[in-house]
Amino acid sequence: ARVLEVAKRLSLQAARGETAEEEGCERHQEPLKVFCKDDGAFICVICRESRAHRSHAMLPVQDAVQEYKGQIQAHLQVLKEDRDKLLEIREAEMRRSW
């Protein structure tokens, strides 16, 4: 669910021609340069040092984008393969019923 949420957010940002860094932290008005893997959220460097995120796994925004892009592509490939198998089964059943 987090991967899909991030993907949707990144897609919307790409459609608007902006990056996570350009949005800015609502609390600190700083650029969002870090991705908190535990919370699945983009955060600023000030938030990164807060107690809420200090012990969490972090990635730079661009690394997070690449990581999640790879995960999404891998999931998409599995879904395409499943779809192809289902279409083959459907076609075989249709031939059999005729």
Buried (B, 14 or more C-beta within 10 A) or exposed (E): EEEEEBBEBBEEBEEEEEBBBEBBBEEBEBBBBBBBBEBBBBBBBEBBEEEEBEEBEBBEBEEBBEBBEEEBEEEEEEEEEEEEEEEEEEEEEEEEEE
